Amino acid sequence: MSVWPRVREAIGKGDVDVLQEVLDALDDAGRKEVAVELPRHLRTLSAWQPWRDWVTPLWVAGVMTINGAAATASWLCRREFAGAMNDVEPVLRAFARGDAGRRAAVAVRVANRLRRPTDHFAKLALELLRSSGAEPPADHDPLVVAWVSRGADRLRDDPLREALLPRFFEAEGVGRELTHDHRWPVALAALPGGDRAALLDGCVRRLLRGGTANDLRVFARLHAALAPAPHEAAPYARDYLALLPSAPGPVAELAVRQLKALPPLDPADLAEAVQALLFRPEGKLVKSGLTWLEQAVRHGGGSLDALAPALTMAMACESAEPSERAVALVLKHVHRFTGDGLERLREALPLLPPGLGADLAEAIGGEAVPGELDELEPVPLPAVEPARPFVFDPLEPGQLVTWRRYLPRWEQVERWLAELVRHASCGDLPTQAIHPPAIEGGWTGLDHWTDAILAGLCHGDWRPARLPTAVEVAPIDLLLLRRFHDVHEAARAGTLVPYLLATPTHDDGRLDPGVLSDRLEGYDRLGVRPMPADLEQALLRAGPSAIPPQGPVHGDGPRREWWPAYLPWHRETVAEHALATVRLSHWQDSDLDVAFGAALARAGGPGGPATARVMAGFVARATFRPVLDLAARGELHGRELGRGLAGVCLGLGLTEASAALRLEDLARRGAPHEAWQAAVGLLEALTEAGRSPTKVVELALRAARWTGARGEVPLVAAIAARKGNNTFLRTTRHLHQFLTWCTDGS
């Protein structure tokens, strides 16, 4: 006699206690019958009862009748259960009736299936981990975010605390989840004293990693709740200094408070701190830096030469208040500066308004004439390193397994793929057990593909390949994944090539066309057809071609620092792709790091507006090495760089004075001609936007003198001809006079 009608009736009534009694009375055959009927009944209920008050009874029925941890976890995580109110307590009681080992195995599998902290089974995963004592999966960010999103009320006695708390500072998304939360900082600060040092260390490390104000707000609150004493904060003094230039305003304010509470900083550190604060866009932080500088001057003994750079920076500020306060300090304490300090202070004379400049020049010497700066000390640009041959040591079969999930550089990816094809063509395969990926959606990670290929080649465990869409990954990354896809499909069909076409011959990603021709001739002799993506990549590496950029992606983060190696002849195309994948709200934000900038500078092909915008972002953040590398190759277009820097000023909050200072720094680091051209481009773009950037014109005048620039600049001539007598017009006329005054010795 069928037992299913009684079980179905109990599910329909929603009485979990009655349901458990019915299920307890079943024998093995009855449980098997119920397990078979449950999925069909779920489809019926999904279609006819959308309010889903049947989720908890179905969960309980599945737990008590479905055999195997994997099948049980799959049942609990079915997407048909999403969006419903569910009660996990009956499910936990059902698990408690069975084997503890099965419960722990299900707990880990359910936790591993979490992709978002809002998944319908997130609460169940956490409670199963707690009740089973199972070890939570390592490095699982959605699980950590789900844990924190449930509140901190149970933190002190939470069995998951020991495993998940260390990930509180590392997991992506914790800061955004707790942006408006005030309970977690209080609960964490109230933990026993043994955790205090670890919490402070984790908090400072997380602040140093950076992020938006929303991402870091909860960590700033935690730091405030910990209220570290001076002896606790002292080891982090250098870290607090590092937060001052670019951390969000509240984090920078926290760092200032901590540094001021410590014993007095040495002059060099104090100068670094003040200069960082003077570059901030927030008036409150600028004033804080000035007050700090005034206190150091008043209370410090002896020479003030070490503070001269900070005072010079204050006098060079665009707003009047910092300049006036800094000049007043120097005039009051001028007797405490020696020759070196006075010389550094004189650098500010051309940047000051006429009245302040005259007062300062009378006290320290020099001339308060706009544009009169010391001579530029020649500095060589970085040496251009030619591309070297791309060679690598062969891998043993077992190393294909060992290294399959550790491929942090594009060179290691190329080595692994080439060696895999070589070993596969020889039938020399590893023997270790490899499991194919078990994920939903496209395979966006390289480890998905390496596991799938090895599992198929070594054990015949082929799974249908899941190539992601162009929405999930950037186009250049998709080309790389298509190469893995082609290898997977060719190996599965038994038609894998004996070697790859696209393996580069140089360490910048280029492929010698002659070598490619030889490889293709080898294919012809063997009767082998090229794999489409491998051939496409080979042609991109051997000569000009292009992949059109697209908008932002929503899957794994783009591997931008690899892109120049995949398009080594198309610097501008790579820059366009990079800009299409970032969305910036402030000049201090960027996903484009130094490694990407260095690789972009090394790439071939002409630059253009996109390359200039990328390099302008590095200039704005005072990260000059990629820009200097490009200048050393003679391929930095100064005018475009200036227009890109203007975009940072107009759209991302960089002040015009800061932009001028960055270009001056670029000139002093070995690129004065590029800085002059950039100043002209910056002036053009800012005046087109209706600005009157006096500091930029002053920088242009200095750069013109350093480089000996001559010849009329139409924009400068047009501005100089305007009526009026403000500082901007006077300085522009001075620049025009210098550019057009071509007598001997001028």
N, C-alpha and C positions, 0 to 999 in steps of 0.2 A: 504493500500500500504506500502511495506517495506521501512524503512528509511535507512537501513544499506548500500545500494549501494552508496548513496550520502556521508555518513560518511567515508566509505572505500576509496572512490575516494579522499576526502580531506586529509585523512591520507597519501595516496600514494603520493600526491603532496607535502607533507611536509609543507603546508601553514597553520600555526597555527591560524592566524587571520580568514581565511576562515572557518577552522574547528570549531572555537568557534562560529561563526555566525550560522553555520549549527546546532550545538548542542544547542545553545540558543533557536532555533526555535522548538525544540522537546517538545512533551508533555511527560507525565509520561510513557505511553506505549512505545513511541519511545526510551526514555532513557533506559528503561528496555531491549528493544530489542538490543540496542547497547552494554549494559553491558554483555549480554549473548554472543554476537558475538566476543567481544574483545579477550578473551582467545584463541578462535579458530584461529582468525586472527593472534595473536601473534605467535602461533606455525607455521603457514604458513610462516610468515615473517622470523622467526628464521631459517627455513630450506632453504629459497630461496634468502634471502637478508642478508647475513652475515655481511655486512658493517654497518648495524643498524643505519641508519639515520632516522629511524622511531620512535626512543625511545621517544623523546619529544612529538610528536603528540599523541602517545599511552598513555603517562602519562596524558596529558591534557584530552583526551577522557575518561579515567578512572575516573579522578577527577570529571568530569562534569556529569557522568552517573551512577557510582556505588554508591549504598546506603550504609551507615554505615561506621563508622570510621575504624573498624577492617578490613572490606573488602577492603576499599580504601588503607589502609596502606599495606595490603598484596599484592595488585596489584602493588603498587609503588616499593615494595622491591623484586619483582620476580627476580629470578636469571637469566632469559633470558635477562634482561636488562643490565647485567654486561658487562663491557668491552667496552661500547659504549660512544661516546661523547654525552652529553646531556646538554640542556639549562634549568635551573630551573626557569627563569623569567616567561615564559608563564604559568608554573605550578602554580607559586605564584599568577599570575593574575587570573587564573581559580579559585583558592581557594578564592580569594578576592571577587568573584561574589557570593559566597555562605555564609553559616552560619559560624559565627566566632567560635562558640563552636565546630562545627565539625572540623574546621581547627586545633584548639588547640588539640583536641583529637587525630587527625591523626598525628600531630607533635610529640606528646609524644610516640605514638605507633611506628612510624617510627624510632625515636631515640632509643627506647628500643630494636629494632631489630638489631642495630649495633653490630657486633661481631669483626670487624676489622676497624681501622680508614680509610682503603682504600676501604671499601665497596662502590659500585657504587652510593648508595643513601645517602652517608655521607653528601655531600654538601647540598642536598635537606633537610635532617633532620635539619641541623643547620639553614638554611634559614627559614624553617617553624617555628622553635622555636623562631627565632627572630621576624618574622612578626606576629605570633599569640600571643606572650607574654606568652606562656605556660611555666610552671615551668619545667626545664630539669630534667630527671631522676637522682636521687641521686646515688652517688657511682658507676658511670658508666664510667670506665676507657677508653674504646674505644671512647666514645663521647668526652671526654676531649682531647685525643690525636688527634682526627679528628679536633677538634676546633683549637688546637695550630698549626696543620700542615697547616692550611689555611693562616698563616701569622698573624702578629701583626699590620697591617696597620690600622685596624678599632678598635683597642683595647680601646682607650679613650671613644668612643661613642658606643661601642658594647653593645647591650641589654643583651647579655649572660655573660658579664664580672662578674657581681656581683654573679651569681650562679656558674660559672665554675672556676673563678680565685682561690678560696680557694682550689680546687682540683688540681691545677697546681703542687703543691708540693707533692701530695699524689698519684696521678694516676700512675699506672705502665705503662712505655713506653714513658712518656713525655721526659725524658732525652735522650733516644735513638733517638727519632724523631727529637730533636733539637740539636743533637751533633754538627752539622756544622752551626748552625744558630747564627747570631749576632744581629738580629733585635729585638727578644723578650727581651733580657736583657735591651737594650736601651729603648724600649717602656715601659717596666715595671718600670724602674727607673724614667721615665719621668711622671709617674702618679701623681696625686695630693698628697700633703704631708700626708694626712690622711692614705694612703695605705702604706707608707714607713716602719713604724714599723712592720706591719703585713708581708710585703715582706721580711724584714730582718729576722724575726723570722721563717717564713716558709723556707727560704733559709738555715738557720743554721740547722733547724730540718731535712731537706732533706739530707744535707751533712752528718749528724750524722747517718742517716739510712744506709749509705754506698752504695756500688755498684762499678762498673767498672769506669775507667776514662771517657769513653764515656757516661755512664749514668749520671755522675755528672758534665760534662763539662759546660753545659748551666747554672747550678746553681752557679758554680764558677764564670762564666762570670757575672751573675746577681749580685753576691756579690761584684765583682769589680766595676760594674756600680753603685751600691748603694753607694760605697765608704763610709762606716759608719765612723762617727767621733768617737774619743775615748770614749766619754760619751755614744754613742749609742752601741758600741761594748763591753763595760765593763761588762754588765750583762751576756755576753756569754763567759767570759774568761775560765770557766771550760769546756765549750763545745769545744772551740778551742783547749784546752789541750787534750781533748779526741780524737780529729782528728789526732793528731801527730803520734801515733804508727802505724796505719794501713790504713789510708785514701790514695787514689791514690796520686802520687807525686804532681800534680798541686794543689790539695786540701790541702795537708799538707803545701805546700809553702804559700798558702793563709793564713792558720792558723798561721804560723810563723810570717808573716808580721803583722797580726792583734795583736798578742800578744806583739810583739816588739813595736808597736805603743801605747800600754797601759802603764799606770804607772808601775814601776818596780814590777815584781812578787815577792812574798815572797820566801825565799830560798827553801822551800819544793816544791812549784809549779815549780820553776825554775829547780830544780833537776829532777823532773818528766819529764819536757819538754825536757831537754837535753838528759836524758837517752832514751826517746822515739826516738829522732832524731838519736842517735848513733846506734840504731838497724835498721835504715832504709837501704835499699839496694842502694838508690840513693846517690852517692858521694856528690852531691850538698847539700843535706839535712844534711848529716853527717858534712860537713864543716860548714854549717850554725849553727848547734848545738855547734860545737867547738868554733866558733867565739862568739856566745852568752855566752858560758861558760867563755871565756877569758874576755869578757866585764864585766860580773858579778864579777869575781875575782878581776879585776883591780879597779872597781868603788865601790865595796861593802866595807863597813867598818866593823871592828871588826873581830870576829871569822869566819873562813871559814868551820867549821865542817859540816854545813848543806849541803855544796857542795861536801863533800868528796865522797858520793855515786856516784855522776855524774862524778867526776874525776876518780874514780876507774873504772867506766864503760868505760870511754874514754881510759884509759891505757890498758884495756882488749880487745880493738878492734883488729881485725885480721890484718888490714893494719897498716903500720908503721907510717904514718903521725899523726893520732889521738893519738897514744901512745907517740910519741915524743913531741907533743905539750902539752899534759896533764902533762907529767913528767917535762917539762920545767916550766910550771905554778906552780907546787908544789914546785920545787926547789927554785923558785923566791920568793914564799910567804910562805915558810914552817913555819915561825915564827907565822903565824896566825892560825895554827892548834893546838888544844889541844889534850889530851889523846885519847878521843873517835874518833876524826877525824883521828888522826895518825894511830890508830888501824885499821880503815876501809881502809885507804890508803895502809896499809901493805898487805891487801888481794890481791893486784895487783902484788906484787913482783914476785910470781912464774910464772905469765903470761907474763912477760916482757922479751925481749931479754937480754942476759947476760950483755952487756954494760950498757943499761938503768937501768936494775935492780940493778946493783952494785952502780950506782950513787944515785939512789933513796934510797937504803938501808942505804947508808952512811949518808944521810940527816935525815931519819925518823926512823932508827933502823930496825931491822929484818935482815933476810938473803935472798939474791937473789938466792935461789936454786930452780930450777924447782920442783914443786910438794909439796913444803913446805907450807901448808895452816893451818889455825887454825883448831882445832878439830871441828868435826861436832856435833852440839847440837841436842840431840835426840828429835824428834817430833813424837807424836803418829799419826798413820793413822786414818782416820775417822772411827767411829764405824759402824759396819755392822748392818743394821736394818733388822730383819727378816720380811718375808711377813706376812701381816695381813689378816684376813678374809675380803672378798669382800662383803660388805653389803651396802644396800641403802634404803632410805625411799621410800615407794610406791608413785606413781604419781596418782593424780586424773585424770579423763577423760579429763577435760578441760586443765590440765597441759600438756597433750600430744600435744595439739595445741600450747600452749604458748612456750614450749621448743623445738619445732620441728626444728627451725632454729638456735638454740643456743646450739650447741653440740661441744664445743671446746676441750674436753678431751675424750679419749676412754672410760673412766668409765661412762661418761654421755651418750655416744652412747649405751653402753650395757644396762644401766638402761632404756633408752627410748624404746629400741627394746623389752626388756623383758616385760616391763609394757604394751606396745602396744599389744603384743600377749596375755597377761593375760586378759586385758579388752576386747579384741576382742572375746576371747573364752567364756566370760561371757555375751556378747552382751551389755556391758556397754560402749557405745561409746560417744565421745563428740558431741555437737550439733552445734558448730560454723561452719560457711561457709568456706570451704577449696577448692581451685581451683587446679587442677592438673597442672604439669609443661607444659609450651608451648614453648619448645625449639627444635631446630634442632639438630640431632646427639645424641650421647649417653648421658645418665644421669650420669655425672661424679660427681656431687655434692650430698652430703647427703640430702640437702634440696629438691632436685628433688624427691628423693625416699620417704621422709617423707610426702611431699605434695601429691604425687601420691597415697600412701597407705591410708592416711586419707581421701582423696577425694573419693576413692573407697569404703572404709568401711562405711563412714558416709553418703554419698550421692549417692552411686551407680555409681559414675562418673569414671568408669574404663577406662584407656587409655593403649594402648599396651606398655608394658615395653620396655625401650631402654637401654639394658646393654651395657656399653662401651666396646671397644676392648682393648686388651693388649697393643696396641700402645698408647692409650689415658691415661691409668692409670697404675701404677706399679702393679706387681702381687699380693703383699700383700694387697694393697688397693682394687684390683679387688675382692679378696676373701670377703672382707667386703661388697662390693656392691652386690656380688652374694647372700649374706645372705639376704640383703634387697630385691633383686629380687625374691628370693624364697618365702619370706613372702608375697610380692605383688601377685605373681602368685597363691599361696595357698589360700590367702584370696579371690582372684577373683574367684577361682574355688569352694570356700566353703569348703576347706579341710585344713584349718589352724590348726596347732597343738595347744594343750592347754598350752604348755610351751616350752621354748627353751632348747636344749641340751648344747649349747656352753657357756652359761653364766658362767663366772669364779667363782671359790670359793676363790681365793686369789687376793690381790690387785696388784700383779705383772703379772696378766693375766693367772696364772696356774689354772687348773681344776683338782680337786681330782678325780682319776680314780674310786674310790668307788662310789662317787656321780654320775659320768657319768653312771656307771653300773646301779644304782638305777633308774636314769632317763630313761634309755633304757628299763628296766623292766616295768616301768610305761607305756611306749609306747606300749609294748607288751600286757599288760592287757587291754589297751583301744583300741587295734587294730589300732594304729596310725603308719603311716610310717614316718621315719625321713626325713626332708628336706635335700637334698644333701649337700649344702654348710654349713648348720648348723652342720651337722654331721662331715664334714671335719674339720671345725674349732674346734669342740669339741675334736676330736682326736689329732689335733695339740697341743691343750692346755693340754691334758692329758698325752702326752708322745711324744717321738721322732718321727719325720716325717719331710718332707721338701718340699719347693716350690723352683724350680730353678729360679735364677735371670735372668734378661733380660737387654737390653740396655736402653738408656734414653727414657723417655716418653714425649709426646707432649701435654698433656691435663692439668688438674688441677695439682698443685704442690703436690708431694707425702707427705703423712701424716707420715713422718718417725718416729716422736717421739712416735707414737702409735704402730709401728711395733713390738717392743719387747713384748708387751702385747698380740699380736696375734701369735707370735712364741716364747713363753717363755722358750722353751727348746733348742733354736737354736740361740745362740748369733752369731756364725760365719755366719750362713745363713743370718741373719738380716744385718750384716755388709756387706756381699757381695751384697745384694740388695741395700743397701744405696750407696755403691760405684758405682754401676751400674747406678745410677740416677744423679750423679754429674759429671760435667766437669770443672776442675779447671785449671786456667792459672797462678796462683801465690799462694804462701803459705799462704798469708793473706786472700784469698778467701775461702769460704766454705758455703755450704748450711746445714751443719751438726752442729746444735746448741747444747748448753749445755744440754737442756732437752733430746735430743736424746742420748747424751753421757751418761747421768745419767741412762736412761732407759736401754741402752745397757749393762752398767756395772752390772745392777741388774738382767739381764736375765740369765738363766741357760744354761748349755751346754758348751762344750770346746770352747776356742778361737782358732784362727789361724792367718794366714797372713792378712786376711781382717780386723779382729778385731784390729790387731796391726797397720795396716795402718790408720784406723779411729782414734785410740788413738794417733798415731804419729802426726796426724793433730792437735789434741788438744794440744799436747806438743809444737808443732811449734808455735801455737798462744798463748802460756803461759796460757792456760785454763786447769788447772791441776785437778779440782775436779773429773771429770769422771775417769781420770787415777788413781787418788788416791783411789777412790771407788773400782776400779777393783783390785788394789794392796792390799787393805784391805781384800778382799775376797780370796787372795792368788792365783789369776787367771790372773795376768798381766805377760805375757811372755816377759822378758826383752830383750832377744836376738832378737826376732821378732820385738819388739818395735823399737830397734835400726836400724834394716834393713828398717823398714817403714820410720823412720826419715831420713835415707839416701836417700830414694826415694823422699822425700820433698826437700832435698838439691839438688839432681841431676836433678829433673824435674820441681820444682816449685820455685827455686830461693832463698831458705833459705841458708844463709852462714854457713859454717862449724863451725865458731866461735860462731854464734848464737845458733846452735844446741847444742854445748857443754855447753853453758850457760844455756840453757833450761833444760838439763839433770842435771846440778848442782842444779838448782832450784828444780827439782823434788826430788833430794836426800835430800835437806835441808827441804823439806816439809814432810818428813817421809818415803821416799822410796829409801834409799841409795843402797840396794842390787839390786833392779830393775834398778836403774840408772847405776850401775856397769855393769850389764849384757847388758843393752842397749848401753853403751859406746863400749863394745866389738862388738856387732852387727853392730853398726854404723861404727866402724873402719873397720870391715870386708867388708862391702858393698862399702865403699868409696875407699878402696885400690883396690878392684876388678875393680872399675871404673877408676883406674889409678891416684887417688888422693893421696896426702901426707898430711893428716889432723893433723898438729901438735897440734892444740888446742884440738882436740878430744883425742889425746894420753895424753895430760896434764890432761884433765878431768878424763880419765880412771885411771891415777896414783893417783889422789886425791880420787876418788871413791874406788879404791882398798885399800887405807890406811884406809878410813873411815869404810870399811866393813871387813877389815882383810883378804882380798882375798889372797889365796895362790894357787900355782900350775901352771905349765907351760901352757900357751895358745899358741897353735901351730902357729897361725898367728903372734903373737907378737915375738915369738922366731925366726921365719923365717925373719921378718923385721930386728930384732936386729942383725942377722948374715950378713946382707948385707954390702958391702963395701961402705965407704963414711963417712962424718963427718958433715952433715948438721943438723939443729936443729931437724928436724923430726926424723932422725935416732938416734941422741943422746938421745932424750926424750924417744923414744921407748926402747932403751937399758936400760935406767933407770927404766922403767916400768918392763921390763923383769927381771932385777936384783931384784927388789922388790918382784915380784911374786915367784921367785925361791930361794930367800934367806930366809931360814927357821931356823934361830938360835933362841935360847931362848931370849926373850925380843926384837926381831926384830919387 
